[in-house]
Amino acid sequence: MLKLFEIPTCIPDLTDHIVKCEYPEATNSHKYHICKCTWDRPNHSPVTVAVKVIRVLQPKNVLDLTERYDELLQEIKVWGRLQNEHILPVLGYVYGHGHLPSLVFPWMENGSLTNFLRERESLERGERFRLLQDIASALQYLHAIAVVHGDLTGQHFG
């Protein structure tokens, strides 16, 4: 496979180990979509992962791809340095799911916060408060290391 865009070596290339992907419709956004895949780890049991595929709708030229690639590199730089129990770690990247490399994250069986709350309307107040505390803790961590996220919604919390 031709690799027009290379990813820094700070995270591993999992291309040869990501298999059996599904494309759930509920995970779509205008910037990316999430594939539910299996990471066939050598010498370990397979594990379900999320592959975040960056959307590039029919790029008009290489400049369109380059701009999205620059955004991806910035995201990798940020995700690569995050270490917090309430923030998903980036596990690696893969080629072959779109025009650009895609990031691999742990799969969240309950989906996003929005989906989780929708399916559990009767969730007790104490449980909701604990979720808010976890979110506040993650935001406090991000702000402490000068990470700014301008598009926070329930879809971004898993």
PyRosetta script that sets phi, psi and omega in degrees:
from pyrosetta import init, pose_from_sequence

init()
pose = pose_from_sequence("MLKLFEIPTCIPDLTDHIVKCEYPEATNSHKYHICKCTWDRPNHSPVTVAVKVIRVLQPKNVLDLTERYDELLQEIKVWGRLQNEHILPVLGYVYGHGHLPSLVFPWMENGSLTNFLRERESLERGERFRLLQDIASALQYLHAIAVVHGDLTGQHFG")
pose.set_psi(1, 133.5)
pose.set_omega(1, 176.4)
pose.set_phi(2, -72.7)
pose.set_psi(2, 126.6)
pose.set_omega(2, -179.9)
pose.set_phi(3, -109.4)
pose.set_psi(3, 88.7)
pose.set_omega(3, -179.0)
pose.set_phi(4, -66.0)
pose.set_psi(4, -35.8)
pose.set_omega(4, -178.0)
pose.set_phi(5, -116.0)
pose.set_psi(5, 126.1)
pose.set_omega(5, 179.8)
pose.set_phi(6, -102.2)
pose.set_psi(6, 147.0)
pose.set_omega(6, 178.7)
pose.set_phi(7, -103.4)
pose.set_psi(7, 141.8)
pose.set_omega(7, 175.9)
pose.set_phi(8, -57.3)
pose.set_psi(8, 153.1)
pose.set_omega(8, -175.0)
pose.set_phi(9, -78.3)
pose.set_psi(9, 9.8)
pose.set_omega(9, -179.8)
pose.set_phi(10, -70.3)
pose.set_psi(10, -18.4)
pose.set_omega(10, 174.4)
pose.set_phi(11, -128.4)
pose.set_psi(11, 150.1)
pose.set_omega(11, -173.2)
pose.set_phi(12, -78.7)
pose.set_psi(12, 149.2)
pose.set_omega(12, 173.6)
pose.set_phi(13, -82.9)
pose.set_psi(13, 114.2)
pose.set_omega(13, -177.9)
pose.set_phi(14, -104.6)
pose.set_psi(14, 13.1)
pose.set_omega(14, -173.7)
pose.set_phi(15, -50.4)
pose.set_psi(15, -45.1)
pose.set_omega(15, -175.9)
pose.set_phi(16, -78.0)
pose.set_psi(16, -2.7)
pose.set_omega(16, -175.3)
pose.set_phi(17, -119.0)
pose.set_psi(17, -0.5)
pose.set_omega(17, 178.9)
pose.set_phi(18, -98.6)
pose.set_psi(18, 120.5)
pose.set_omega(18, -175.8)
pose.set_phi(19, -133.8)
pose.set_psi(19, 170.8)
pose.set_omega(19, 171.1)
pose.set_phi(20, 48.5)
pose.set_psi(20, 71.8)
pose.set_omega(20, -178.4)
pose.set_phi(21, -98.3)
pose.set_psi(21, 142.0)
pose.set_omega(21, 173.8)
pose.set_phi(22, -117.1)
pose.set_psi(22, 157.0)
pose.set_omega(22, -177.0)
pose.set_phi(23, -123.6)
pose.set_psi(23, 79.1)
pose.set_omega(23, -179.7)
pose.set_phi(24, -64.7)
pose.set_psi(24, 132.8)
pose.set_omega(24, -177.5)
pose.set_phi(25, -69.5)
pose.set_psi(25, -28.0)
pose.set_omega(25, -174.5)
pose.set_phi(26, -68.6)
pose.set_psi(26, -8.3)
pose.set_omega(26, -175.1)
pose.set_phi(27, -103.7)
pose.set_psi(27, 15.9)
pose.set_omega(27, -177.6)
pose.set_phi(28, -83.6)
pose.set_psi(28, 145.4)
pose.set_omega(28, 169.9)
pose.set_phi(29, -140.4)
pose.set_psi(29, 175.2)
pose.set_omega(29, -179.3)
pose.set_phi(30, -73.6)
pose.set_psi(30, -18.5)
pose.set_omega(30, -178.6)
pose.set_phi(31, -101.3)
pose.set_psi(31, -23.3)
pose.set_omega(31, -176.2)
pose.set_phi(32, -159.7)
pose.set_psi(32, 168.3)
pose.set_omega(32, 166.8)
pose.set_phi(33, -136.8)
pose.set_psi(33, 157.1)
pose.set_omega(33, -175.8)
pose.set_phi(34, -108.9)
pose.set_psi(34, 130.7)
pose.set_omega(34, 174.5)
pose.set_phi(35, -106.1)
pose.set_psi(35, 138.1)
pose.set_omega(35, 174.4)
pose.set_phi(36, -91.9)
pose.set_psi(36, 115.6)
pose.set_omega(36, -173.9)
pose.set_phi(37, -128.5)
pose.set_psi(37, 171.9)
pose.set_omega(37, 174.6)
pose.set_phi(38, -112.4)
pose.set_psi(38, 130.3)
pose.set_omega(38, 175.5)
pose.set_phi(39, -96.8)
pose.set_psi(39, 109.3)
pose.set_omega(39, 179.4)
pose.set_phi(40, -86.2)
pose.set_psi(40, 88.5)
pose.set_omega(40, -173.9)
pose.set_phi(41, -80.5)
pose.set_psi(41, 128.0)
pose.set_omega(41, 177.3)
pose.set_phi(42, -60.5)
pose.set_psi(42, 132.6)
pose.set_omega(42, 177.4)
pose.set_phi(43, 65.2)
pose.set_psi(43, 16.5)
pose.set_omega(43, 177.4)
pose.set_phi(44, -140.3)
pose.set_psi(44, 166.0)
pose.set_omega(44, 175.3)
pose.set_phi(45, -70.3)
pose.set_psi(45, 147.0)
pose.set_omega(45, 175.7)
pose.set_phi(46, -62.4)
pose.set_psi(46, 151.7)
pose.set_omega(46, -179.7)
pose.set_phi(47, -136.3)
pose.set_psi(47, 144.7)
pose.set_omega(47, 177.7)
pose.set_phi(48, -78.4)
pose.set_psi(48, 133.9)
pose.set_omega(48, -179.5)
pose.set_phi(49, -133.4)
pose.set_psi(49, 164.0)
pose.set_omega(49, 174.1)
pose.set_phi(50, -104.8)
pose.set_psi(50, 129.1)
pose.set_omega(50, 174.9)
pose.set_phi(51, -107.6)
pose.set_psi(51, 116.9)
pose.set_omega(51, -178.4)
pose.set_phi(52, -90.6)
pose.set_psi(52, 107.9)
pose.set_omega(52, -177.0)
pose.set_phi(53, -96.1)
pose.set_psi(53, 118.9)
pose.set_omega(53, 179.2)
pose.set_phi(54, -72.2)
pose.set_psi(54, 129.1)
pose.set_omega(54, 178.5)
pose.set_phi(55, -80.2)
pose.set_psi(55, 129.4)
pose.set_omega(55, 169.6)
pose.set_phi(56, -133.4)
pose.set_psi(56, 98.6)
pose.set_omega(56, -175.3)
pose.set_phi(57, -78.3)
pose.set_psi(57, 107.5)
pose.set_omega(57, 179.5)
pose.set_phi(58, 37.0)
pose.set_psi(58, 77.0)
pose.set_omega(58, -178.7)
pose.set_phi(59, -57.8)
pose.set_psi(59, 134.5)
pose.set_omega(59, -178.6)
pose.set_phi(60, -75.9)
pose.set_psi(60, -29.7)
pose.set_omega(60, -178.9)
pose.set_phi(61, -160.9)
pose.set_psi(61, 178.2)
pose.set_omega(61, -179.0)
pose.set_phi(62, -64.5)
pose.set_psi(62, -27.4)
pose.set_omega(62, 179.3)
pose.set_phi(63, -61.5)
pose.set_psi(63, -40.7)
pose.set_omega(63, 176.3)
pose.set_phi(64, -57.8)
pose.set_psi(64, -47.2)
pose.set_omega(64, 179.8)
pose.set_phi(65, -65.6)
pose.set_psi(65, -39.8)
pose.set_omega(65, -178.9)
pose.set_phi(66, -63.0)
pose.set_psi(66, -40.9)
pose.set_omega(66, 178.4)
pose.set_phi(67, -62.8)
pose.set_psi(67, -45.2)
pose.set_omega(67, 179.1)
pose.set_phi(68, -66.4)
pose.set_psi(68, -36.4)
pose.set_omega(68, 177.8)
pose.set_phi(69, -64.1)
pose.set_psi(69, -41.9)
pose.set_omega(69, 177.5)
pose.set_phi(70, -61.0)
pose.set_psi(70, -39.9)
pose.set_omega(70, 176.0)
pose.set_phi(71, -62.6)
pose.set_psi(71, -42.0)
pose.set_omega(71, 179.1)
pose.set_phi(72, -62.8)
pose.set_psi(72, -44.1)
pose.set_omega(72, 178.4)
pose.set_phi(73, -60.9)
pose.set_psi(73, -40.4)
pose.set_omega(73, 178.2)
pose.set_phi(74, -63.2)
pose.set_psi(74, -42.4)
pose.set_omega(74, 178.7)
pose.set_phi(75, -62.3)
pose.set_psi(75, -40.8)
pose.set_omega(75, 179.1)
pose.set_phi(76, -64.2)
pose.set_psi(76, -42.2)
pose.set_omega(76, 179.3)
pose.set_phi(77, -60.4)
pose.set_psi(77, -41.5)
pose.set_omega(77, -180.0)
pose.set_phi(78, -70.3)
pose.set_psi(78, -53.9)
pose.set_omega(78, -177.3)
pose.set_phi(79, -60.0)
pose.set_psi(79, -35.4)
pose.set_omega(79, -177.1)
pose.set_phi(80, -63.2)
pose.set_psi(80, -24.0)
pose.set_omega(80, -178.5)
pose.set_phi(81, -103.3)
pose.set_psi(81, -0.3)
pose.set_omega(81, -179.1)
pose.set_phi(82, -82.4)
pose.set_psi(82, 129.8)
pose.set_omega(82, 175.9)
pose.set_phi(83, -140.7)
pose.set_psi(83, 94.2)
pose.set_omega(83, -178.0)
pose.set_phi(84, -149.7)
pose.set_psi(84, 139.0)
pose.set_omega(84, -176.4)
pose.set_phi(85, -63.6)
pose.set_psi(85, -16.9)
pose.set_omega(85, -178.0)
pose.set_phi(86, -104.2)
pose.set_psi(86, 9.4)
pose.set_omega(86, 179.0)
pose.set_phi(87, -125.6)
pose.set_psi(87, 127.3)
pose.set_omega(87, -179.0)
pose.set_phi(88, -64.0)
pose.set_psi(88, 135.0)
pose.set_omega(88, 175.9)
pose.set_phi(89, -80.6)
pose.set_psi(89, 148.3)
pose.set_omega(89, 171.4)
pose.set_phi(90, -81.5)
pose.set_psi(90, 127.4)
pose.set_omega(90, -176.0)
pose.set_phi(91, -90.3)
pose.set_psi(91, -26.9)
pose.set_omega(91, -177.3)
pose.set_phi(92, 169.4)
pose.set_psi(92, -162.8)
pose.set_omega(92, 177.9)
pose.set_phi(93, -141.3)
pose.set_psi(93, 162.5)
pose.set_omega(93, 178.7)
pose.set_phi(94, -139.5)
pose.set_psi(94, 153.2)
pose.set_omega(94, 171.3)
pose.set_phi(95, -104.8)
pose.set_psi(95, 157.5)
pose.set_omega(95, 171.5)
pose.set_phi(96, 102.3)
pose.set_psi(96, 2.8)
pose.set_omega(96, 179.8)
pose.set_phi(97, -107.1)
pose.set_psi(97, -0.7)
pose.set_omega(97, -179.2)
pose.set_phi(98, 179.6)
pose.set_psi(98, -168.6)
pose.set_omega(98, -179.7)
pose.set_phi(99, -68.4)
pose.set_psi(99, -27.3)
pose.set_omega(99, -176.5)
pose.set_phi(100, -117.9)
pose.set_psi(100, 164.4)
pose.set_omega(100, 172.1)
pose.set_phi(101, -59.5)
pose.set_psi(101, 152.4)
pose.set_omega(101, -179.8)
pose.set_phi(102, -116.2)
pose.set_psi(102, 147.8)
pose.set_omega(102, -179.6)
pose.set_phi(103, -90.5)
pose.set_psi(103, 148.0)
pose.set_omega(103, -179.6)
pose.set_phi(104, -113.7)
pose.set_psi(104, 129.1)
pose.set_omega(104, -179.8)
pose.set_phi(105, -128.9)
pose.set_psi(105, 162.7)
pose.set_omega(105, 171.4)
pose.set_phi(106, -59.4)
pose.set_psi(106, 146.2)
pose.set_omega(106, 176.9)
pose.set_phi(107, -82.4)
pose.set_psi(107, 132.6)
pose.set_omega(107, 178.0)
pose.set_phi(108, -102.0)
pose.set_psi(108, 106.8)
pose.set_omega(108, -173.9)
pose.set_phi(109, -59.0)
pose.set_psi(109, -33.0)
pose.set_omega(109, 179.8)
pose.set_phi(110, -85.4)
pose.set_psi(110, 1.0)
pose.set_omega(110, 178.9)
pose.set_phi(111, 75.3)
pose.set_psi(111, -154.3)
pose.set_omega(111, -179.6)
pose.set_phi(112, -77.9)
pose.set_psi(112, 169.4)
pose.set_omega(112, 176.4)
pose.set_phi(113, -59.5)
pose.set_psi(113, -40.8)
pose.set_omega(113, 179.0)
pose.set_phi(114, -58.1)
pose.set_psi(114, -49.4)
pose.set_omega(114, 179.6)
pose.set_phi(115, -64.7)
pose.set_psi(115, -42.1)
pose.set_omega(115, -179.4)
pose.set_phi(116, -58.7)
pose.set_psi(116, -47.8)
pose.set_omega(116, -178.9)
pose.set_phi(117, -69.9)
pose.set_psi(117, -35.3)
pose.set_omega(117, 178.5)
pose.set_phi(118, -62.3)
pose.set_psi(118, -39.5)
pose.set_omega(118, -178.3)
pose.set_phi(119, -80.8)
pose.set_psi(119, -12.9)
pose.set_omega(119, -178.2)
pose.set_phi(120, -128.9)
pose.set_psi(120, 59.6)
pose.set_omega(120, -178.3)
pose.set_phi(121, -58.9)
pose.set_psi(121, -28.3)
pose.set_omega(121, -177.1)
pose.set_phi(122, -91.4)
pose.set_psi(122, 15.7)
pose.set_omega(122, 179.7)
pose.set_phi(123, -58.0)
pose.set_psi(123, 131.8)
pose.set_omega(123, -176.5)
pose.set_phi(124, -64.0)
pose.set_psi(124, 153.2)
pose.set_omega(124, -178.6)
pose.set_phi(125, -56.2)
pose.set_psi(125, -41.1)
pose.set_omega(125, -180.0)
pose.set_phi(126, -61.6)
pose.set_psi(126, -40.8)
pose.set_omega(126, 178.0)
pose.set_phi(127, -66.0)
pose.set_psi(127, -41.2)
pose.set_omega(127, 177.6)
pose.set_phi(128, -62.7)
pose.set_psi(128, -39.7)
pose.set_omega(128, 179.9)
pose.set_phi(129, -65.0)
pose.set_psi(129, -40.1)
pose.set_omega(129, 178.0)
pose.set_phi(130, -63.2)
pose.set_psi(130, -38.7)
pose.set_omega(130, 176.4)
pose.set_phi(131, -62.0)
pose.set_psi(131, -43.6)
pose.set_omega(131, 177.9)
pose.set_phi(132, -61.7)
pose.set_psi(132, -40.0)
pose.set_omega(132, 177.8)
pose.set_phi(133, -62.2)
pose.set_psi(133, -42.1)
pose.set_omega(133, 178.9)
pose.set_phi(134, -63.2)
pose.set_psi(134, -42.9)
pose.set_omega(134, 178.9)
pose.set_phi(135, -64.5)
pose.set_psi(135, -45.2)
pose.set_omega(135, 179.0)
pose.set_phi(136, -61.5)
pose.set_psi(136, -38.8)
pose.set_omega(136, 178.3)
pose.set_phi(137, -62.8)
pose.set_psi(137, -43.9)
pose.set_omega(137, 178.9)
pose.set_phi(138, -63.8)
pose.set_psi(138, -43.6)
pose.set_omega(138, 179.2)
pose.set_phi(139, -64.9)
pose.set_psi(139, -40.1)
pose.set_omega(139, 177.9)
pose.set_phi(140, -61.1)
pose.set_psi(140, -43.1)
pose.set_omega(140, 177.5)
pose.set_phi(141, -60.3)
pose.set_psi(141, -48.4)
pose.set_omega(141, -179.4)
pose.set_phi(142, -59.4)
pose.set_psi(142, -44.4)
pose.set_omega(142, -180.0)
pose.set_phi(143, -66.7)
pose.set_psi(143, -34.1)
pose.set_omega(143, -179.7)
pose.set_phi(144, -65.6)
pose.set_psi(144, -27.6)
pose.set_omega(144, 178.8)
pose.set_phi(145, -107.1)
pose.set_psi(145, 19.1)
pose.set_omega(145, 174.2)
pose.set_phi(146, 62.6)
pose.set_psi(146, 38.6)
pose.set_omega(146, 173.2)
pose.set_phi(147, -99.9)
pose.set_psi(147, 126.8)
pose.set_omega(147, 179.8)
pose.set_phi(148, -112.3)
pose.set_psi(148, 131.7)
pose.set_omega(148, 177.7)
pose.set_phi(149, -124.5)
pose.set_psi(149, 114.2)
pose.set_omega(149, -173.6)
pose.set_phi(150, -93.3)
pose.set_psi(150, 5.3)
pose.set_omega(150, -174.5)
pose.set_phi(151, -135.6)
pose.set_psi(151, 51.7)
pose.set_omega(151, -178.0)
pose.set_phi(152, -84.1)
pose.set_psi(152, 123.1)
pose.set_omega(152, 174.4)
pose.set_phi(153, -138.1)
pose.set_psi(153, 175.0)
pose.set_omega(153, 177.3)
pose.set_phi(154, -61.1)
pose.set_psi(154, -23.3)
pose.set_omega(154, 178.9)
pose.set_phi(155, -68.3)
pose.set_psi(155, -21.3)
pose.set_omega(155, -177.8)
pose.set_phi(156, -90.2)
pose.set_psi(156, -1.9)
pose.set_omega(156, 179.1)
pose.set_phi(157, -111.7)
pose.set_psi(157, 127.8)
pose.set_omega(157, -178.6)
pose.set_phi(158, -121.3)
pose.dump_pdb("model.pdb")
